[in-house]
Amino acid sequence: MRVVRCGVSKADLFASLVVFLVALPLCVGVAIASGVPAELGLVTGIVGGLLVGALPGSSLQVSGPAAGLTVLVYEAVRAYGVEALGVLVLAAGVVQLALGVLRLGRWFRAVSSAVVQGMLAGIGLVLVAGQVYALGDVAAPAGGLGKLAGLVSLPGMVDPVALSVGGATIAVLLLWPRWGRGARLVPAPLVAVGLAAAVTGGFDLSVRRVEVRGLVGAVRVPEWGDFGRLTEVGVIGTVVAFALIASAESLFSAAAVDRLHRGPRTDYDRELVAQGAGNVVCGVLGALPMTAVIVRSAAGGAPSGGVQAGARTKASRVLHGGWLLLFTVLLPGVLGLVPVAALAGLLVHAGCKLVPVRQVRGLWRGHRGEVVVLGVTAVAIVVGNLFEGVLVGLALAVAKTAWDISHVQVETEDLGDAGIVVRVLGHATFLRLPKLLDALEALPGDRVVRLELGGLRHVDHACAAALEGWVVGRERECGQGRGEGVTAVTGA
């Protein structure tokens, strides 16, 4: 009865425990893959639960460190140092707050889904390529191409014991969900990482384990001098990338969550403000940036998460942050028992799930242009970096859309002695100008031509100038005795 009076149902309490058990290994794994202490991932999870979980926006989304930003955070830490991470995340949070206050959250829905899927696919590929090294306790080369090129020499460098631990972790992640009853009680990520820690500890296996520094030792509040880094062009670009990619991932996840329940719909601007507030606090604590994900279990492979475990209100996501805080305060030493190879296996599994193989199959049957946008975006991220890859994808998506809507059709009707009627229909843009001019220039020069443009819904400047030039040129030819017709233009 007391639980009900406090506004927390048994369903929310159970859902919070499930989400906590899934979030715990993922928070640690994302932090390790990002090149920062494990505790910083837990700090982000705690802020995502206790702060963002209590703010208005989406009622059932769970926020915390996500695999989607791992690659970008790793590159930022490598370039500017972990000391600058707090300033980067804080500034990104301020940008998100501004976007939410200006009510720009809904505009993120205008981003091509192919670009988003390509972004996730590129992140997944780079994440998998990097974590394959960690499976064998080998240091990963820098850059996406470096990681891919280094895979050739990797087999001779791996530690077979660590590789066995990582491989067994992936096997558990794949097999555990098939036991429906067990998977509903204990999430696959916790089972996989827990078994790996128990086996390596029980048999005293010589593998690299998570280094534990303690919460106080890991948290670093930015100093005043750190804010001077925000004048650097590269730092500004990283802040913008943090803000835009975290916002896009959060709002796309919100749209997906809305399809999973019948409760209140997401207010995109409020959700963006909530995410911004969370990232400001994470920045003050020097922790990882956060995003909202559909359910924590979606990345981890478990069939039950916040919504699917029966969550009804935001109480479940707030409580999951409380469980993370209790664990971090009371049992931080447990992290030191976890093998790094097990966390690498967890992230390899999560990275593979970011590659939308099924969606690509469906798109290929009816929208091959979208597959091209997706593929180019993913390759650009692997070859370059996350921010550049997204910009390339957006530019290609805009070009594809311009090409798709630039349909122009030229119809000709021969009226015998009355001449030829030419009707131009659709959208006349510079992209279709060669086709339009080829059709007009192929008309016989000794016939009267009537050009009807009433069927055009749009004519850009290039096409208007080209049509005017063609009319003038044809009339000049007729005036010089090279033709017998006079061109008339209607509907222009």
LOVEXNU-922034 format. One record per residue (C-alpha): x, y, z; residue in one letter; residue number from 1. Coordinates in Angstrom, 2 decimals. Layout:
[pt [X Y Z] "A" NUM]
...
***
This chain:
[pt [0.00 0.00 0.00] "M" 1]
[pt [2.84 2.39 0.78] "R" 2]
[pt [4.33 1.87 -2.69] "V" 3]
[pt [1.04 2.74 -4.35] "V" 4]
[pt [0.61 5.90 -2.26] "R" 5]
[pt [4.06 7.07 -3.31] "C" 6]
[pt [3.06 6.77 -6.94] "G" 7]
[pt [5.24 3.72 -7.68] "V" 8]
[pt [3.48 0.59 -8.83] "S" 9]
[pt [4.86 -2.92 -8.59] "K" 10]
[pt [5.16 -2.94 -12.38] "A" 11]
[pt [7.32 0.21 -12.33] "D" 12]
[pt [9.45 -1.20 -9.50] "L" 13]
[pt [10.10 -4.43 -11.39] "F" 14]
[pt [10.78 -2.54 -14.62] "A" 15]
[pt [13.30 -0.30 -12.85] "S" 16]
[pt [15.21 -3.35 -11.60] "L" 17]
[pt [15.27 -4.87 -15.08] "V" 18]
[pt [16.52 -1.63 -16.63] "V" 19]
[pt [19.15 -1.28 -13.88] "F" 20]
[pt [20.45 -4.80 -14.49] "L" 21]
[pt [20.73 -4.06 -18.21] "V" 22]
[pt [22.15 -0.57 -17.79] "A" 23]
[pt [24.89 -1.57 -15.32] "L" 24]
[pt [27.13 -3.54 -17.71] "P" 25]
[pt [26.31 -1.25 -20.62] "L" 26]
[pt [27.28 1.91 -18.71] "C" 27]
[pt [30.59 0.33 -17.75] "V" 28]
[pt [31.20 -1.10 -21.22] "G" 29]
[pt [30.49 2.17 -23.03] "V" 30]
[pt [32.83 4.02 -20.67] "A" 31]
[pt [35.68 1.57 -21.23] "I" 32]
[pt [35.16 1.68 -25.01] "A" 33]
[pt [35.16 5.49 -24.85] "S" 34]
[pt [38.57 5.52 -23.18] "G" 35]
[pt [37.41 6.91 -19.82] "V" 36]
[pt [37.13 5.40 -16.31] "P" 37]
[pt [34.23 2.99 -15.84] "A" 38]
[pt [32.75 5.11 -13.07] "E" 39]
[pt [32.03 7.96 -15.50] "L" 40]
[pt [29.63 5.75 -17.43] "G" 41]
[pt [27.78 5.00 -14.20] "L" 42]
[pt [27.64 8.72 -13.35] "V" 43]
[pt [25.95 9.40 -16.68] "T" 44]
[pt [23.49 6.59 -16.05] "G" 45]
[pt [22.71 7.99 -12.60] "I" 46]
[pt [22.10 11.50 -13.96] "V" 47]
[pt [20.01 10.07 -16.78] "G" 48]
[pt [17.79 8.29 -14.28] "G" 49]
[pt [17.49 10.66 -11.35] "L" 50]
[pt [17.50 13.99 -13.21] "L" 51]
[pt [16.36 13.43 -16.80] "V" 52]
[pt [13.97 10.70 -15.70] "G" 53]
[pt [12.12 13.18 -13.51] "A" 54]
[pt [11.89 15.94 -16.13] "L" 55]
[pt [8.99 16.23 -18.60] "P" 56]
[pt [9.37 14.91 -22.11] "G" 57]
[pt [8.99 11.21 -22.88] "S" 58]
[pt [7.46 9.28 -20.00] "S" 59]
[pt [9.15 5.92 -20.63] "L" 60]
[pt [12.48 6.65 -22.35] "Q" 61]
[pt [15.61 5.70 -20.42] "V" 62]
[pt [18.65 7.96 -20.72] "S" 63]
[pt [22.30 7.15 -20.21] "G" 64]
[pt [25.56 6.55 -22.09] "P" 65]
[pt [24.88 4.89 -25.42] "A" 66]
[pt [26.97 3.01 -27.95] "A" 67]
[pt [25.97 5.57 -30.57] "G" 68]
[pt [28.36 8.20 -29.17] "L" 69]
[pt [31.20 5.85 -28.21] "T" 70]
[pt [33.25 6.45 -31.33] "V" 71]
[pt [32.91 10.22 -31.18] "L" 72]
[pt [33.76 10.36 -27.46] "V" 73]
[pt [36.81 8.13 -27.95] "Y" 74]
[pt [38.16 10.37 -30.73] "E" 75]
[pt [37.47 13.50 -28.65] "A" 76]
[pt [39.27 12.07 -25.61] "V" 77]
[pt [42.19 11.00 -27.78] "R" 78]
[pt [42.44 14.45 -29.39] "A" 79]
[pt [41.80 16.76 -26.42] "Y" 80]
[pt [42.29 14.59 -23.34] "G" 81]
[pt [39.82 13.33 -20.77] "V" 82]
[pt [40.22 16.65 -18.92] "E" 83]
[pt [38.35 18.44 -21.73] "A" 84]
[pt [35.45 15.97 -21.79] "L" 85]
[pt [33.45 17.83 -19.15] "G" 86]
[pt [33.58 21.12 -21.07] "V" 87]
[pt [32.62 19.41 -24.33] "L" 88]
[pt [29.61 17.68 -22.79] "V" 89]
[pt [28.52 20.78 -20.85] "L" 90]
[pt [28.65 22.95 -23.99] "A" 91]
[pt [26.73 20.32 -25.96] "A" 92]
[pt [24.07 20.35 -23.24] "G" 93]
[pt [23.77 24.13 -23.51] "V" 94]
[pt [23.26 23.78 -27.28] "V" 95]
[pt [20.52 21.21 -26.67] "Q" 96]
[pt [18.85 23.49 -24.13] "L" 97]
[pt [18.87 26.32 -26.66] "A" 98]
[pt [17.40 24.11 -29.38] "L" 99]
[pt [14.64 22.98 -27.04] "G" 100]
[pt [13.81 26.51 -25.80] "V" 101]
[pt [13.65 27.71 -29.42] "L" 102]
[pt [11.23 24.85 -30.12] "R" 103]
[pt [13.42 23.26 -32.78] "L" 104]
[pt [13.05 19.70 -31.48] "G" 105]
[pt [10.39 18.73 -34.00] "R" 106]
[pt [12.70 19.61 -36.89] "W" 107]
[pt [14.91 16.63 -36.09] "F" 108]
[pt [12.10 14.50 -37.50] "R" 109]
[pt [12.88 16.01 -40.91] "A" 110]
[pt [16.22 14.18 -41.08] "V" 111]
[pt [16.25 11.34 -43.59] "S" 112]
[pt [15.85 7.96 -41.91] "S" 113]
[pt [18.47 6.60 -44.33] "A" 114]
[pt [21.01 9.06 -42.92] "V" 115]
[pt [20.17 8.05 -39.35] "V" 116]
[pt [20.41 4.35 -40.17] "Q" 117]
[pt [23.65 4.98 -42.03] "G" 118]
[pt [25.00 6.88 -39.03] "M" 119]
[pt [24.16 4.01 -36.71] "L" 120]
[pt [25.60 1.48 -39.18] "A" 121]
[pt [28.87 3.42 -39.44] "G" 122]
[pt [29.09 3.73 -35.65] "I" 123]
[pt [28.38 0.03 -35.30] "G" 124]
[pt [31.09 -0.94 -37.79] "L" 125]
[pt [33.73 1.25 -36.13] "V" 126]
[pt [32.64 0.07 -32.69] "L" 127]
[pt [32.87 -3.59 -33.67] "V" 128]
[pt [36.22 -3.05 -35.39] "A" 129]
[pt [37.62 -1.45 -32.24] "G" 130]
[pt [36.18 -3.89 -29.73] "Q" 131]
[pt [37.44 -6.93 -31.64] "V" 132]
[pt [40.90 -5.89 -30.45] "Y" 133]
[pt [39.68 -5.62 -26.86] "A" 134]
[pt [38.30 -9.17 -27.15] "L" 135]
[pt [41.90 -10.35 -27.30] "G" 136]
[pt [43.36 -7.78 -24.87] "D" 137]
[pt [45.09 -5.96 -27.75] "V" 138]
[pt [45.36 -2.17 -28.07] "A" 139]
[pt [43.31 -0.89 -31.01] "A" 140]
[pt [44.87 1.37 -33.69] "P" 141]
[pt [43.52 4.89 -34.11] "A" 142]
[pt [40.91 5.75 -36.71] "G" 143]
[pt [38.31 3.63 -38.46] "G" 144]
[pt [40.55 2.72 -41.40] "L" 145]
[pt [43.43 1.92 -39.05] "G" 146]
[pt [41.24 -0.48 -37.10] "K" 147]
[pt [40.06 -2.21 -40.26] "L" 148]
[pt [43.58 -2.47 -41.70] "A" 149]
[pt [44.95 -3.84 -38.43] "G" 150]
[pt [42.53 -6.76 -38.49] "L" 151]
[pt [44.84 -8.53 -40.93] "V" 152]
[pt [47.63 -8.89 -38.35] "S" 153]
[pt [45.32 -9.27 -35.36] "L" 154]
[pt [45.16 -13.12 -35.18] "P" 155]
[pt [48.82 -13.41 -34.17] "G" 156]
[pt [48.53 -10.84 -31.39] "M" 157]
[pt [45.46 -11.88 -29.39] "V" 158]
[pt [45.49 -13.49 -25.96] "D" 159]
[pt [43.64 -16.81 -26.44] "P" 160]
[pt [42.29 -16.77 -22.87] "V" 161]
[pt [40.81 -13.28 -23.22] "A" 162]
[pt [39.44 -14.17 -26.65] "L" 163]
[pt [37.73 -17.22 -25.18] "S" 164]
[pt [36.14 -15.11 -22.46] "V" 165]
[pt [34.91 -12.54 -24.98] "G" 166]
[pt [33.64 -15.21 -27.37] "G" 167]
[pt [31.79 -16.99 -24.57] "A" 168]
[pt [30.19 -13.68 -23.56] "T" 169]
[pt [28.84 -13.18 -27.08] "I" 170]
[pt [27.55 -16.76 -27.12] "A" 171]
[pt [25.62 -16.18 -23.88] "V" 172]
[pt [24.16 -12.94 -25.27] "L" 173]
[pt [22.88 -14.84 -28.29] "L" 174]
[pt [21.62 -17.95 -26.51] "L" 175]
[pt [20.18 -16.64 -23.24] "W" 176]
[pt [17.21 -14.77 -24.80] "P" 177]
[pt [16.02 -18.06 -26.33] "R" 178]
[pt [15.11 -19.23 -22.82] "W" 179]
[pt [12.07 -17.02 -22.47] "G" 180]
[pt [11.42 -17.54 -18.76] "R" 181]
[pt [15.02 -16.98 -17.72] "G" 182]
[pt [15.41 -13.94 -19.97] "A" 183]
[pt [12.34 -12.34 -18.42] "R" 184]
[pt [13.84 -12.69 -14.94] "L" 185]
[pt [17.50 -11.82 -15.61] "V" 186]
[pt [18.68 -9.82 -18.65] "P" 187]
[pt [21.21 -11.39 -20.98] "A" 188]
[pt [23.92 -8.69 -20.52] "P" 189]
[pt [24.02 -9.23 -16.77] "L" 190]
[pt [24.14 -13.02 -17.16] "V" 191]
[pt [26.93 -12.83 -19.75] "A" 192]
[pt [29.13 -10.39 -17.85] "V" 193]
[pt [28.39 -12.03 -14.47] "G" 194]
[pt [29.35 -15.48 -15.73] "L" 195]
[pt [32.53 -14.11 -17.29] "A" 196]
[pt [33.52 -12.46 -14.00] "A" 197]
[pt [32.72 -15.60 -12.02] "A" 198]
[pt [34.67 -17.93 -14.33] "V" 199]
[pt [37.75 -15.72 -14.62] "T" 200]
[pt [37.75 -15.12 -10.86] "G" 201]
[pt [37.04 -18.73 -9.93] "G" 202]
[pt [39.80 -20.12 -12.15] "F" 203]
[pt [42.11 -17.14 -11.56] "D" 204]
[pt [42.50 -16.54 -15.29] "L" 205]
[pt [45.09 -13.99 -16.33] "S" 206]
[pt [43.00 -11.46 -18.25] "V" 207]
[pt [42.74 -7.68 -18.08] "R" 208]
[pt [40.02 -6.47 -15.75] "R" 209]
[pt [38.23 -3.16 -15.25] "V" 210]
[pt [40.31 -0.69 -13.29] "E" 211]
[pt [38.40 0.79 -10.36] "V" 212]
[pt [39.35 4.27 -9.15] "R" 213]
[pt [36.29 5.10 -7.07] "G" 214]
[pt [33.58 7.62 -7.84] "L" 215]
[pt [35.34 10.56 -6.22] "V" 216]
[pt [38.59 9.82 -8.00] "G" 217]
[pt [36.94 9.52 -11.41] "A" 218]
[pt [34.75 12.64 -11.30] "V" 219]
[pt [36.50 15.82 -12.43] "R" 220]
[pt [34.74 19.19 -12.33] "V" 221]
[pt [35.94 21.39 -15.24] "P" 222]
[pt [38.25 24.21 -14.26] "E" 223]
[pt [37.88 27.76 -15.53] "W" 224]
[pt [40.85 27.38 -17.84] "G" 225]
[pt [39.22 24.40 -19.58] "D" 226]
[pt [36.54 26.67 -21.03] "F" 227]
[pt [39.20 28.38 -23.12] "G" 228]
[pt [39.25 25.27 -25.32] "R" 229]
[pt [35.83 26.28 -26.65] "L" 230]
[pt [37.54 28.87 -28.88] "T" 231]
[pt [39.23 26.11 -30.92] "E" 232]
[pt [37.58 25.24 -34.22] "V" 233]
[pt [37.97 21.49 -33.70] "G" 234]
[pt [36.45 21.68 -30.23] "V" 235]
[pt [33.47 23.67 -31.52] "I" 236]
[pt [32.89 21.07 -34.23] "G" 237]
[pt [32.99 18.30 -31.61] "T" 238]
[pt [30.48 20.14 -29.41] "V" 239]
[pt [28.10 20.58 -32.34] "V" 240]
[pt [28.50 16.91 -33.25] "A" 241]
[pt [27.79 15.85 -29.66] "F" 242]
[pt [24.68 18.02 -29.48] "A" 243]
[pt [23.17 17.19 -32.86] "L" 244]
[pt [23.85 13.46 -32.86] "I" 245]
[pt [22.74 12.99 -29.24] "A" 246]
[pt [19.60 15.00 -29.94] "S" 247]
[pt [18.78 13.11 -33.11] "A" 248]
[pt [19.28 9.72 -31.47] "E" 249]
[pt [17.16 10.74 -28.47] "S" 250]
[pt [14.26 12.11 -30.51] "L" 251]
[pt [14.22 9.23 -32.97] "F" 252]
[pt [14.15 6.89 -29.99] "S" 253]
[pt [11.27 8.89 -28.53] "A" 254]
[pt [9.27 8.39 -31.70] "A" 255]
[pt [9.92 4.65 -31.49] "A" 256]
[pt [8.91 4.51 -27.81] "V" 257]
[pt [5.64 6.26 -28.60] "D" 258]
[pt [4.76 3.33 -30.84] "R" 259]
[pt [5.31 0.87 -27.98] "L" 260]
[pt [2.78 2.23 -25.50] "H" 261]
[pt [-0.57 4.02 -25.32] "R" 262]
[pt [0.41 6.63 -22.78] "G" 263]
[pt [1.16 10.33 -23.29] "P" 264]
[pt [3.07 11.18 -26.48] "R" 265]
[pt [6.53 12.72 -26.36] "T" 266]
[pt [6.89 16.49 -26.32] "D" 267]
[pt [10.00 16.77 -28.49] "Y" 268]
[pt [11.01 20.23 -27.32] "D" 269]
[pt [10.66 19.30 -23.64] "R" 270]
[pt [12.58 16.08 -24.24] "E" 271]
[pt [15.37 18.09 -25.85] "L" 272]
[pt [15.45 20.44 -22.85] "V" 273]
[pt [15.60 17.45 -20.51] "A" 274]
[pt [18.47 15.88 -22.45] "Q" 275]
[pt [20.28 19.22 -22.49] "G" 276]
[pt [19.88 19.62 -18.73] "A" 277]
[pt [21.22 16.11 -18.22] "G" 278]
[pt [24.26 16.76 -20.38] "N" 279]
[pt [24.97 20.04 -18.58] "V" 280]
[pt [25.09 18.16 -15.26] "V" 281]
[pt [27.17 15.36 -16.80] "C" 282]
[pt [29.56 18.00 -18.11] "G" 283]
[pt [29.88 19.59 -14.67] "V" 284]
[pt [30.80 16.15 -13.31] "L" 285]
[pt [33.19 15.40 -16.19] "G" 286]
[pt [31.14 12.36 -17.24] "A" 287]
[pt [30.11 10.88 -20.58] "L" 288]
[pt [27.42 12.51 -22.75] "P" 289]
[pt [23.99 10.94 -22.61] "M" 290]
[pt [21.29 10.10 -25.07] "T" 291]
[pt [17.89 8.52 -24.67] "A" 292]
[pt [17.50 5.03 -26.10] "V" 293]
[pt [14.36 3.06 -26.93] "I" 294]
[pt [14.98 0.73 -23.99] "V" 295]
[pt [18.29 -0.14 -22.38] "R" 296]
[pt [17.69 -3.77 -23.27] "S" 297]
[pt [17.39 -3.00 -26.98] "A" 298]
[pt [21.14 -2.46 -27.19] "A" 299]
[pt [21.88 -5.33 -24.87] "G" 300]
[pt [19.78 -7.91 -26.61] "G" 301]
[pt [17.38 -8.76 -23.79] "A" 302]
[pt [13.74 -9.10 -24.66] "P" 303]
[pt [12.54 -7.06 -21.71] "S" 304]
[pt [13.25 -3.45 -20.89] "G" 305]
[pt [11.50 -0.37 -19.56] "G" 306]
[pt [8.35 -0.60 -21.67] "V" 307]
[pt [8.29 -4.32 -22.29] "Q" 308]
[pt [8.90 -5.13 -18.62] "A" 309]
[pt [5.67 -3.37 -17.73] "G" 310]
[pt [6.73 0.22 -17.02] "A" 311]
[pt [3.73 2.52 -16.78] "R" 312]
[pt [5.17 5.85 -15.60] "T" 313]
[pt [8.45 7.74 -15.43] "K" 314]
[pt [8.98 6.31 -11.92] "A" 315]
[pt [10.69 3.27 -13.42] "S" 316]
[pt [13.44 5.29 -15.10] "R" 317]
[pt [13.97 7.44 -12.01] "V" 318]
[pt [14.30 4.35 -9.82] "L" 319]
[pt [16.82 2.74 -12.16] "H" 320]
[pt [19.07 5.77 -11.57] "G" 321]
[pt [18.69 5.22 -7.84] "G" 322]
[pt [19.75 1.58 -8.12] "W" 323]
[pt [22.84 2.65 -10.12] "L" 324]
[pt [23.72 5.19 -7.41] "L" 325]
[pt [23.37 2.61 -4.64] "L" 326]
[pt [25.57 0.15 -6.53] "F" 327]
[pt [28.25 2.78 -7.22] "T" 328]
[pt [28.35 3.85 -3.58] "V" 329]
[pt [28.06 0.46 -1.87] "L" 330]
[pt [29.68 -2.02 -4.28] "L" 331]
[pt [32.22 -0.23 -6.51] "P" 332]
[pt [34.80 -2.96 -6.00] "G" 333]
[pt [32.64 -5.46 -7.89] "V" 334]
[pt [33.63 -3.68 -11.12] "L" 335]
[pt [37.22 -4.79 -10.59] "G" 336]
[pt [36.14 -8.41 -11.10] "L" 337]
[pt [34.76 -7.78 -14.61] "V" 338]
[pt [37.03 -8.82 -17.52] "P" 339]
[pt [37.50 -6.17 -20.20] "V" 340]
[pt [37.09 -8.90 -22.84] "A" 341]
[pt [33.57 -9.60 -21.54] "A" 342]
[pt [32.61 -5.94 -21.91] "L" 343]
[pt [34.14 -5.98 -25.38] "A" 344]
[pt [31.94 -8.93 -26.27] "G" 345]
[pt [28.94 -7.02 -24.97] "L" 346]
[pt [29.78 -4.03 -27.19] "L" 347]
[pt [30.55 -6.17 -30.24] "V" 348]
[pt [27.05 -7.60 -29.86] "H" 349]
[pt [25.60 -4.09 -29.42] "A" 350]
[pt [27.58 -2.77 -32.40] "G" 351]
[pt [26.29 -5.52 -34.67] "C" 352]
[pt [22.73 -4.62 -33.68] "K" 353]
[pt [23.36 -1.04 -34.84] "L" 354]
[pt [23.87 -2.27 -38.43] "V" 355]
[pt [20.33 -2.32 -39.93] "P" 356]
[pt [20.64 -5.48 -42.05] "V" 357]
[pt [16.91 -6.21 -42.13] "R" 358]
[pt [16.00 -2.62 -42.98] "Q" 359]
[pt [18.50 -2.64 -45.86] "V" 360]
[pt [16.88 -5.75 -47.32] "R" 361]
[pt [13.47 -4.10 -47.23] "G" 362]
[pt [14.72 -0.82 -48.67] "L" 363]
[pt [16.57 -2.54 -51.50] "W" 364]
[pt [13.34 -3.96 -52.87] "R" 365]
[pt [11.58 -0.63 -53.23] "G" 366]
[pt [13.92 2.27 -52.42] "H" 367]
[pt [17.42 1.54 -53.67] "R" 368]
[pt [18.34 5.20 -53.58] "G" 369]
[pt [17.84 5.16 -49.80] "E" 370]
[pt [20.22 2.21 -49.55] "V" 371]
[pt [22.85 4.24 -51.43] "V" 372]
[pt [22.45 7.12 -48.96] "V" 373]
[pt [22.69 4.70 -46.04] "L" 374]
[pt [25.76 2.96 -47.40] "G" 375]
[pt [27.63 6.13 -48.33] "V" 376]
[pt [26.95 7.62 -44.89] "T" 377]
[pt [28.27 4.50 -43.16] "A" 378]
[pt [31.39 4.32 -45.34] "V" 379]
[pt [32.09 8.04 -44.86] "A" 380]
[pt [31.97 7.57 -41.08] "I" 381]
[pt [34.36 4.60 -41.23] "V" 382]
[pt [36.77 6.39 -43.58] "V" 383]
[pt [36.57 9.83 -41.95] "G" 384]
[pt [34.76 10.57 -38.73] "N" 385]
[pt [31.23 10.70 -37.39] "L" 386]
[pt [30.54 14.39 -38.00] "F" 387]
[pt [31.88 14.38 -41.55] "E" 388]
[pt [30.01 11.18 -42.37] "G" 389]
[pt [26.69 12.63 -41.22] "V" 390]
[pt [27.28 15.80 -43.27] "L" 391]
[pt [28.05 13.70 -46.35] "V" 392]
[pt [24.90 11.65 -45.77] "G" 393]
[pt [22.72 14.74 -45.35] "L" 394]
[pt [24.12 16.32 -48.52] "A" 395]
[pt [23.53 13.12 -50.49] "L" 396]
[pt [19.99 12.79 -49.10] "A" 397]
[pt [19.17 16.36 -50.17] "V" 398]
[pt [20.62 15.73 -53.63] "A" 399]
[pt [18.64 12.50 -53.95] "K" 400]
[pt [15.43 14.24 -52.93] "T" 401]
[pt [16.06 17.03 -55.44] "A" 402]
[pt [16.60 14.43 -58.15] "W" 403]
[pt [13.49 12.47 -57.18] "D" 404]
[pt [11.17 15.48 -57.30] "I" 405]
[pt [12.68 16.82 -60.52] "S" 406]
[pt [10.50 14.70 -62.78] "H" 407]
[pt [9.79 16.37 -66.09] "V" 408]
[pt [7.82 14.77 -68.91] "Q" 409]
[pt [7.74 15.95 -72.53] "V" 410]
[pt [4.69 14.89 -74.59] "E" 411]
[pt [4.35 15.57 -78.30] "T" 412]
[pt [1.20 15.42 -80.41] "E" 413]
[pt [1.39 15.59 -84.21] "D" 414]
[pt [-1.62 17.48 -85.61] "L" 415]
[pt [-0.61 17.09 -89.24] "G" 416]
[pt [-0.82 20.35 -91.18] "D" 417]
[pt [-1.66 22.18 -87.93] "A" 418]
[pt [1.82 21.43 -86.64] "G" 419]
[pt [3.12 19.77 -83.46] "I" 420]
[pt [1.93 20.40 -79.92] "V" 421]
[pt [4.61 19.93 -77.22] "V" 422]
[pt [3.46 19.72 -73.60] "R" 423]
[pt [6.00 19.91 -70.76] "V" 424]
[pt [4.74 18.48 -67.44] "L" 425]
[pt [6.12 18.13 -63.90] "G" 426]
[pt [9.07 19.93 -62.27] "H" 427]
[pt [11.57 21.56 -64.60] "A" 428]
[pt [14.86 21.97 -62.71] "T" 429]
[pt [18.46 22.13 -63.81] "F" 430]
[pt [18.85 18.44 -62.92] "L" 431]
[pt [16.49 17.50 -65.77] "R" 432]
[pt [17.57 20.22 -68.16] "L" 433]
[pt [19.58 17.89 -70.48] "P" 434]
[pt [16.55 15.64 -70.94] "K" 435]
[pt [14.26 18.60 -71.67] "L" 436]
[pt [16.59 20.21 -74.22] "L" 437]
[pt [17.28 16.89 -75.95] "D" 438]
[pt [13.53 16.40 -76.48] "A" 439]
[pt [13.01 19.94 -77.82] "L" 440]
[pt [16.05 19.93 -80.10] "E" 441]
[pt [14.92 16.63 -81.61] "A" 442]
[pt [11.77 18.28 -83.04] "L" 443]
[pt [11.73 18.68 -86.86] "P" 444]
[pt [12.77 22.15 -87.95] "G" 445]
[pt [10.23 22.47 -90.77] "D" 446]
[pt [7.08 22.16 -88.67] "R" 447]
[pt [5.02 24.62 -86.66] "V" 448]
[pt [5.48 23.93 -82.96] "V" 449]
[pt [3.18 24.99 -80.14] "R" 450]
[pt [4.88 24.78 -76.75] "L" 451]
[pt [2.50 24.37 -73.79] "E" 452]
[pt [3.94 24.86 -70.29] "L" 453]
[pt [0.71 24.90 -68.31] "G" 454]
[pt [1.43 21.45 -66.89] "G" 455]
[pt [4.62 22.58 -65.14] "L" 456]
[pt [4.30 22.84 -61.36] "R" 457]
[pt [7.75 24.35 -60.92] "H" 458]
[pt [10.33 25.94 -63.20] "V" 459]
[pt [13.68 27.04 -61.84] "D" 460]
[pt [15.73 29.87 -63.29] "H" 461]
[pt [18.04 27.62 -65.30] "A" 462]
[pt [15.15 25.88 -67.09] "C" 463]
[pt [13.24 29.13 -67.66] "A" 464]
[pt [16.31 30.70 -69.28] "A" 465]
[pt [16.95 27.57 -71.39] "A" 466]
[pt [13.34 27.45 -72.63] "L" 467]
[pt [13.42 31.14 -73.50] "E" 468]
[pt [16.69 30.65 -75.36] "G" 469]
[pt [15.29 27.68 -77.31] "W" 470]
[pt [12.21 29.66 -78.35] "V" 471]
[pt [14.32 32.63 -79.47] "V" 472]
[pt [16.68 30.36 -81.37] "G" 473]
[pt [13.90 28.50 -83.17] "R" 474]
[pt [12.11 31.73 -84.16] "E" 475]
[pt [15.40 33.09 -85.48] "R" 476]
[pt [15.85 29.99 -87.65] "E" 477]
[pt [12.31 30.38 -88.95] "C" 478]
[pt [12.91 34.05 -89.67] "G" 479]
[pt [15.99 33.12 -91.72] "Q" 480]
[pt [13.91 30.82 -93.91] "G" 481]
[pt [15.08 27.59 -92.34] "R" 482]
[pt [11.58 26.67 -91.16] "G" 483]
[pt [7.99 27.34 -91.90] "E" 484]
[pt [6.57 27.46 -88.38] "G" 485]
[pt [6.27 30.03 -85.64] "V" 486]
[pt [6.63 28.79 -82.09] "T" 487]
[pt [3.86 29.78 -79.70] "A" 488]
[pt [4.26 29.42 -75.94] "V" 489]
[pt [1.24 29.03 -73.65] "T" 490]
[pt [0.90 28.59 -69.91] "G" 491]
[pt [4.33 30.05 -69.14] "A" 492]
***
